[in-house]
Amino acid sequence: MCQWFVWKAGVALIIGVLTAADQAISGHGNDPATEGLSLNDLEASFPPSVPPKFITENSSSVTAQIGSVALVPCVIQNIGDGMVSWIRRKDYHLLTVGLATYTGDERFQAIHIQNSEDWTLQIKFVQQRDAGLYECQVS
């Protein structure tokens, strides 16, 4: 799902670059700043973006004892301006977005150290009902 969001943003950026390049090359652009620029000049203004890369294996499993703390890892490279969300798959409940928690269950919290690639979902006082799949997404 993350790949779709990143891919969609990439397409929008390419369309914007081609439109600006078309106008500059044809001389029909309304922006005096781009008038007379070549396609190479415009491409230099928009360096290619590197999509996020999930380092954590998709099939990672975490085991925790009832009453303990479970730490579900998600390591992502090249996140850029992306936002990390955690979803509980059994009911598709949005748990966190960034560091904000979107569930009334205060046992769930996203942990992230600034400038690190690690976005960990912390579940305090683990209960049997917490068993299941959790999904880390970037949008």
Biotite code that builds the C-alpha atoms (Angstrom):
import biotite.structure as struc

atoms = struc.array([
    struc.Atom([0.000, 0.000, 0.000], chain_id="A", res_id=1, res_name="MET", atom_name="CA", element="C"),
    struc.Atom([2.867, 2.379, 0.770], chain_id="A", res_id=2, res_name="CYS", atom_name="CA", element="C"),
    struc.Atom([4.346, 1.814, -2.664], chain_id="A", res_id=3, res_name="GLN", atom_name="CA", element="C"),
    struc.Atom([1.086, 2.986, -4.239], chain_id="A", res_id=4, res_name="TRP", atom_name="CA", element="C"),
    struc.Atom([1.158, 6.309, -2.398], chain_id="A", res_id=5, res_name="PHE", atom_name="CA", element="C"),
    struc.Atom([4.792, 6.906, -3.279], chain_id="A", res_id=6, res_name="VAL", atom_name="CA", element="C"),
    struc.Atom([4.243, 5.911, -6.893], chain_id="A", res_id=7, res_name="TRP", atom_name="CA", element="C"),
    struc.Atom([1.233, 8.211, -7.200], chain_id="A", res_id=8, res_name="LYS", atom_name="CA", element="C"),
    struc.Atom([3.200, 11.177, -5.846], chain_id="A", res_id=9, res_name="ALA", atom_name="CA", element="C"),
    struc.Atom([6.015, 10.383, -8.281], chain_id="A", res_id=10, res_name="GLY", atom_name="CA", element="C"),
    struc.Atom([3.629, 10.444, -11.240], chain_id="A", res_id=11, res_name="VAL", atom_name="CA", element="C"),
    struc.Atom([2.208, 13.803, -10.186], chain_id="A", res_id=12, res_name="ALA", atom_name="CA", element="C"),
    struc.Atom([5.723, 15.274, -9.955], chain_id="A", res_id=13, res_name="LEU", atom_name="CA", element="C"),
    struc.Atom([6.728, 13.980, -13.382], chain_id="A", res_id=14, res_name="ILE", atom_name="CA", element="C"),
    struc.Atom([3.579, 15.413, -14.963], chain_id="A", res_id=15, res_name="ILE", atom_name="CA", element="C"),
    struc.Atom([4.349, 18.784, -13.365], chain_id="A", res_id=16, res_name="GLY", atom_name="CA", element="C"),
    struc.Atom([7.917, 18.718, -14.704], chain_id="A", res_id=17, res_name="VAL", atom_name="CA", element="C"),
    struc.Atom([6.810, 17.779, -18.212], chain_id="A", res_id=18, res_name="LEU", atom_name="CA", element="C"),
    struc.Atom([4.156, 20.492, -18.242], chain_id="A", res_id=19, res_name="THR", atom_name="CA", element="C"),
    struc.Atom([6.656, 23.158, -17.144], chain_id="A", res_id=20, res_name="ALA", atom_name="CA", element="C"),
    struc.Atom([9.221, 21.873, -19.647], chain_id="A", res_id=21, res_name="ALA", atom_name="CA", element="C"),
    struc.Atom([6.662, 21.874, -22.440], chain_id="A", res_id=22, res_name="ASP", atom_name="CA", element="C"),
    struc.Atom([5.742, 25.485, -21.728], chain_id="A", res_id=23, res_name="GLN", atom_name="CA", element="C"),
    struc.Atom([9.361, 26.622, -21.432], chain_id="A", res_id=24, res_name="ALA", atom_name="CA", element="C"),
    struc.Atom([10.480, 24.919, -24.641], chain_id="A", res_id=25, res_name="ILE", atom_name="CA", element="C"),
    struc.Atom([7.467, 26.049, -26.651], chain_id="A", res_id=26, res_name="SER", atom_name="CA", element="C"),
    struc.Atom([7.709, 29.587, -25.277], chain_id="A", res_id=27, res_name="GLY", atom_name="CA", element="C"),
    struc.Atom([4.066, 29.487, -24.128], chain_id="A", res_id=28, res_name="HIS", atom_name="CA", element="C"),
    struc.Atom([4.848, 29.551, -20.418], chain_id="A", res_id=29, res_name="GLY", atom_name="CA", element="C"),
    struc.Atom([3.404, 32.345, -18.310], chain_id="A", res_id=30, res_name="ASN", atom_name="CA", element="C"),
    struc.Atom([6.273, 32.313, -15.836], chain_id="A", res_id=31, res_name="ASP", atom_name="CA", element="C"),
    struc.Atom([9.112, 34.673, -16.792], chain_id="A", res_id=32, res_name="PRO", atom_name="CA", element="C"),
    struc.Atom([11.427, 32.695, -14.484], chain_id="A", res_id=33, res_name="ALA", atom_name="CA", element="C"),
    struc.Atom([11.148, 29.611, -16.723], chain_id="A", res_id=34, res_name="THR", atom_name="CA", element="C"),
    struc.Atom([11.078, 31.434, -20.064], chain_id="A", res_id=35, res_name="GLU", atom_name="CA", element="C"),
    struc.Atom([13.844, 30.159, -22.337], chain_id="A", res_id=36, res_name="GLY", atom_name="CA", element="C"),
    struc.Atom([14.908, 27.298, -20.058], chain_id="A", res_id=37, res_name="LEU", atom_name="CA", element="C"),
    struc.Atom([15.796, 23.971, -21.596], chain_id="A", res_id=38, res_name="SER", atom_name="CA", element="C"),
    struc.Atom([14.464, 20.615, -20.466], chain_id="A", res_id=39, res_name="LEU", atom_name="CA", element="C"),
    struc.Atom([17.823, 19.882, -18.774], chain_id="A", res_id=40, res_name="ASN", atom_name="CA", element="C"),
    struc.Atom([17.575, 23.122, -16.782], chain_id="A", res_id=41, res_name="ASP", atom_name="CA", element="C"),
    struc.Atom([14.129, 22.164, -15.530], chain_id="A", res_id=42, res_name="LEU", atom_name="CA", element="C"),
    struc.Atom([15.132, 18.587, -14.687], chain_id="A", res_id=43, res_name="GLU", atom_name="CA", element="C"),
    struc.Atom([17.990, 19.931, -12.550], chain_id="A", res_id=44, res_name="ALA", atom_name="CA", element="C"),
    struc.Atom([15.382, 21.880, -10.543], chain_id="A", res_id=45, res_name="SER", atom_name="CA", element="C"),
    struc.Atom([13.550, 18.662, -9.685], chain_id="A", res_id=46, res_name="PHE", atom_name="CA", element="C"),
    struc.Atom([16.074, 16.012, -8.588], chain_id="A", res_id=47, res_name="PRO", atom_name="CA", element="C"),
    struc.Atom([14.700, 12.464, -8.688], chain_id="A", res_id=48, res_name="PRO", atom_name="CA", element="C"),
    struc.Atom([13.212, 11.275, -5.426], chain_id="A", res_id=49, res_name="SER", atom_name="CA", element="C"),
    struc.Atom([14.146, 7.961, -3.886], chain_id="A", res_id=50, res_name="VAL", atom_name="CA", element="C"),
    struc.Atom([11.084, 6.016, -2.707], chain_id="A", res_id=51, res_name="PRO", atom_name="CA", element="C"),
    struc.Atom([10.876, 4.770, 0.878], chain_id="A", res_id=52, res_name="PRO", atom_name="CA", element="C"),
    struc.Atom([12.364, 1.320, 1.455], chain_id="A", res_id=53, res_name="LYS", atom_name="CA", element="C"),
    struc.Atom([11.113, -0.995, 4.187], chain_id="A", res_id=54, res_name="PHE", atom_name="CA", element="C"),
    struc.Atom([14.062, -2.690, 5.886], chain_id="A", res_id=55, res_name="ILE", atom_name="CA", element="C"),
    struc.Atom([11.945, -4.708, 8.336], chain_id="A", res_id=56, res_name="THR", atom_name="CA", element="C"),
    struc.Atom([10.857, -8.042, 6.852], chain_id="A", res_id=57, res_name="GLU", atom_name="CA", element="C"),
    struc.Atom([7.177, -8.262, 5.927], chain_id="A", res_id=58, res_name="ASN", atom_name="CA", element="C"),
    struc.Atom([6.746, -11.502, 7.827], chain_id="A", res_id=59, res_name="SER", atom_name="CA", element="C"),
    struc.Atom([8.404, -10.354, 11.067], chain_id="A", res_id=60, res_name="SER", atom_name="CA", element="C"),
    struc.Atom([6.867, -11.800, 14.204], chain_id="A", res_id=61, res_name="SER", atom_name="CA", element="C"),
    struc.Atom([7.005, -10.501, 17.745], chain_id="A", res_id=62, res_name="VAL", atom_name="CA", element="C"),
    struc.Atom([6.298, -12.659, 20.779], chain_id="A", res_id=63, res_name="THR", atom_name="CA", element="C"),
    struc.Atom([5.264, -11.112, 24.081], chain_id="A", res_id=64, res_name="ALA", atom_name="CA", element="C"),
    struc.Atom([3.944, -12.428, 27.382], chain_id="A", res_id=65, res_name="GLN", atom_name="CA", element="C"),
    struc.Atom([0.562, -11.269, 28.615], chain_id="A", res_id=66, res_name="ILE", atom_name="CA", element="C"),
    struc.Atom([1.060, -8.197, 30.778], chain_id="A", res_id=67, res_name="GLY", atom_name="CA", element="C"),
    struc.Atom([4.433, -7.302, 29.240], chain_id="A", res_id=68, res_name="SER", atom_name="CA", element="C"),
    struc.Atom([5.387, -4.702, 26.628], chain_id="A", res_id=69, res_name="VAL", atom_name="CA", element="C"),
    struc.Atom([5.478, -5.654, 22.944], chain_id="A", res_id=70, res_name="ALA", atom_name="CA", element="C"),
    struc.Atom([7.676, -3.667, 20.561], chain_id="A", res_id=71, res_name="LEU", atom_name="CA", element="C"),
    struc.Atom([6.737, -4.096, 16.894], chain_id="A", res_id=72, res_name="VAL", atom_name="CA", element="C"),
    struc.Atom([9.571, -2.756, 14.710], chain_id="A", res_id=73, res_name="PRO", atom_name="CA", element="C"),
    struc.Atom([9.318, -0.911, 11.417], chain_id="A", res_id=74, res_name="CYS", atom_name="CA", element="C"),
    struc.Atom([12.558, 0.361, 9.904], chain_id="A", res_id=75, res_name="VAL", atom_name="CA", element="C"),
    struc.Atom([12.193, 2.553, 6.816], chain_id="A", res_id=76, res_name="ILE", atom_name="CA", element="C"),
    struc.Atom([14.898, 4.232, 4.748], chain_id="A", res_id=77, res_name="GLN", atom_name="CA", element="C"),
    struc.Atom([14.348, 7.302, 2.544], chain_id="A", res_id=78, res_name="ASN", atom_name="CA", element="C"),
    struc.Atom([11.122, 8.337, 4.258], chain_id="A", res_id=79, res_name="ILE", atom_name="CA", element="C"),
    struc.Atom([11.602, 11.980, 3.260], chain_id="A", res_id=80, res_name="GLY", atom_name="CA", element="C"),
    struc.Atom([8.452, 13.934, 4.099], chain_id="A", res_id=81, res_name="ASP", atom_name="CA", element="C"),
    struc.Atom([6.410, 10.748, 4.388], chain_id="A", res_id=82, res_name="GLY", atom_name="CA", element="C"),
    struc.Atom([4.218, 10.029, 7.378], chain_id="A", res_id=83, res_name="MET", atom_name="CA", element="C"),
    struc.Atom([4.305, 6.632, 9.122], chain_id="A", res_id=84, res_name="VAL", atom_name="CA", element="C"),
    struc.Atom([1.047, 5.051, 10.259], chain_id="A", res_id=85, res_name="SER", atom_name="CA", element="C"),
    struc.Atom([0.337, 1.874, 12.188], chain_id="A", res_id=86, res_name="TRP", atom_name="CA", element="C"),
    struc.Atom([-2.812, -0.140, 11.374], chain_id="A", res_id=87, res_name="ILE", atom_name="CA", element="C"),
    struc.Atom([-4.231, -3.135, 13.255], chain_id="A", res_id=88, res_name="ARG", atom_name="CA", element="C"),
    struc.Atom([-5.148, -5.488, 10.405], chain_id="A", res_id=89, res_name="ARG", atom_name="CA", element="C"),
    struc.Atom([-7.912, -7.562, 12.036], chain_id="A", res_id=90, res_name="LYS", atom_name="CA", element="C"),
    struc.Atom([-10.243, -4.545, 12.107], chain_id="A", res_id=91, res_name="ASP", atom_name="CA", element="C"),
    struc.Atom([-8.209, -2.067, 9.979], chain_id="A", res_id=92, res_name="TYR", atom_name="CA", element="C"),
    struc.Atom([-8.122, 0.271, 12.963], chain_id="A", res_id=93, res_name="HIS", atom_name="CA", element="C"),
    struc.Atom([-5.799, 3.257, 12.579], chain_id="A", res_id=94, res_name="LEU", atom_name="CA", element="C"),
    struc.Atom([-3.607, 3.233, 15.677], chain_id="A", res_id=95, res_name="LEU", atom_name="CA", element="C"),
    struc.Atom([-1.051, 5.978, 15.042], chain_id="A", res_id=96, res_name="THR", atom_name="CA", element="C"),
    struc.Atom([-0.061, 8.580, 12.469], chain_id="A", res_id=97, res_name="VAL", atom_name="CA", element="C"),
    struc.Atom([3.405, 9.967, 13.049], chain_id="A", res_id=98, res_name="GLY", atom_name="CA", element="C"),
    struc.Atom([3.714, 10.216, 16.818], chain_id="A", res_id=99, res_name="LEU", atom_name="CA", element="C"),
    struc.Atom([0.000, 10.921, 17.337], chain_id="A", res_id=100, res_name="ALA", atom_name="CA", element="C"),
    struc.Atom([-2.176, 8.090, 18.686], chain_id="A", res_id=101, res_name="THR", atom_name="CA", element="C"),
    struc.Atom([-5.619, 7.657, 17.079], chain_id="A", res_id=102, res_name="TYR", atom_name="CA", element="C"),
    struc.Atom([-7.098, 5.014, 19.326], chain_id="A", res_id=103, res_name="THR", atom_name="CA", element="C"),
    struc.Atom([-8.750, 5.376, 22.697], chain_id="A", res_id=104, res_name="GLY", atom_name="CA", element="C"),
    struc.Atom([-6.603, 2.508, 23.948], chain_id="A", res_id=105, res_name="ASP", atom_name="CA", element="C"),
    struc.Atom([-3.680, 4.310, 25.594], chain_id="A", res_id=106, res_name="GLU", atom_name="CA", element="C"),
    struc.Atom([-1.576, 1.135, 25.572], chain_id="A", res_id=107, res_name="ARG", atom_name="CA", element="C"),
    struc.Atom([-0.661, 1.836, 21.917], chain_id="A", res_id=108, res_name="PHE", atom_name="CA", element="C"),
    struc.Atom([2.064, 4.348, 21.083], chain_id="A", res_id=109, res_name="GLN", atom_name="CA", element="C"),
    struc.Atom([4.445, 4.999, 18.191], chain_id="A", res_id=110, res_name="ALA", atom_name="CA", element="C"),
    struc.Atom([8.062, 5.460, 19.244], chain_id="A", res_id=111, res_name="ILE", atom_name="CA", element="C"),
    struc.Atom([10.513, 7.278, 16.988], chain_id="A", res_id=112, res_name="HIS", atom_name="CA", element="C"),
    struc.Atom([13.882, 8.833, 17.772], chain_id="A", res_id=113, res_name="ILE", atom_name="CA", element="C"),
    struc.Atom([14.415, 11.941, 15.663], chain_id="A", res_id=114, res_name="GLN", atom_name="CA", element="C"),
    struc.Atom([16.544, 11.355, 12.530], chain_id="A", res_id=115, res_name="ASN", atom_name="CA", element="C"),
    struc.Atom([16.394, 7.578, 12.963], chain_id="A", res_id=116, res_name="SER", atom_name="CA", element="C"),
    struc.Atom([14.824, 5.132, 10.506], chain_id="A", res_id=117, res_name="GLU", atom_name="CA", element="C"),
    struc.Atom([13.020, 3.209, 13.261], chain_id="A", res_id=118, res_name="ASP", atom_name="CA", element="C"),
    struc.Atom([9.265, 3.592, 13.836], chain_id="A", res_id=119, res_name="TRP", atom_name="CA", element="C"),
    struc.Atom([8.280, 1.133, 16.559], chain_id="A", res_id=120, res_name="THR", atom_name="CA", element="C"),
    struc.Atom([4.751, 0.384, 17.704], chain_id="A", res_id=121, res_name="LEU", atom_name="CA", element="C"),
    struc.Atom([4.712, -0.097, 21.475], chain_id="A", res_id=122, res_name="GLN", atom_name="CA", element="C"),
    struc.Atom([1.872, -2.067, 23.051], chain_id="A", res_id=123, res_name="ILE", atom_name="CA", element="C"),
    struc.Atom([1.871, -1.862, 26.847], chain_id="A", res_id=124, res_name="LYS", atom_name="CA", element="C"),
    struc.Atom([0.288, -4.466, 29.129], chain_id="A", res_id=125, res_name="PHE", atom_name="CA", element="C"),
    struc.Atom([-0.195, -6.919, 26.236], chain_id="A", res_id=126, res_name="VAL", atom_name="CA", element="C"),
    struc.Atom([-3.459, -8.861, 26.292], chain_id="A", res_id=127, res_name="GLN", atom_name="CA", element="C"),
    struc.Atom([-4.553, -11.975, 24.400], chain_id="A", res_id=128, res_name="GLN", atom_name="CA", element="C"),
    struc.Atom([-6.827, -9.849, 22.180], chain_id="A", res_id=129, res_name="ARG", atom_name="CA", element="C"),
    struc.Atom([-3.739, -7.940, 20.915], chain_id="A", res_id=130, res_name="ASP", atom_name="CA", element="C"),
    struc.Atom([-2.550, -11.001, 18.969], chain_id="A", res_id=131, res_name="ALA", atom_name="CA", element="C"),
    struc.Atom([-2.676, -10.488, 15.210], chain_id="A", res_id=132, res_name="GLY", atom_name="CA", element="C"),
    struc.Atom([-1.142, -8.595, 12.325], chain_id="A", res_id=133, res_name="LEU", atom_name="CA", element="C"),
    struc.Atom([-0.021, -4.971, 12.527], chain_id="A", res_id=134, res_name="TYR", atom_name="CA", element="C"),
    struc.Atom([0.888, -2.969, 9.455], chain_id="A", res_id=135, res_name="GLU", atom_name="CA", element="C"),
    struc.Atom([3.325, -0.102, 9.136], chain_id="A", res_id=136, res_name="CYS", atom_name="CA", element="C"),
    struc.Atom([2.527, 2.250, 6.216], chain_id="A", res_id=137, res_name="GLN", atom_name="CA", element="C"),
    struc.Atom([4.069, 5.361, 4.704], chain_id="A", res_id=138, res_name="VAL", atom_name="CA", element="C"),
    struc.Atom([1.976, 7.992, 2.971], chain_id="A", res_id=139, res_name="SER", atom_name="CA", element="C"),
])
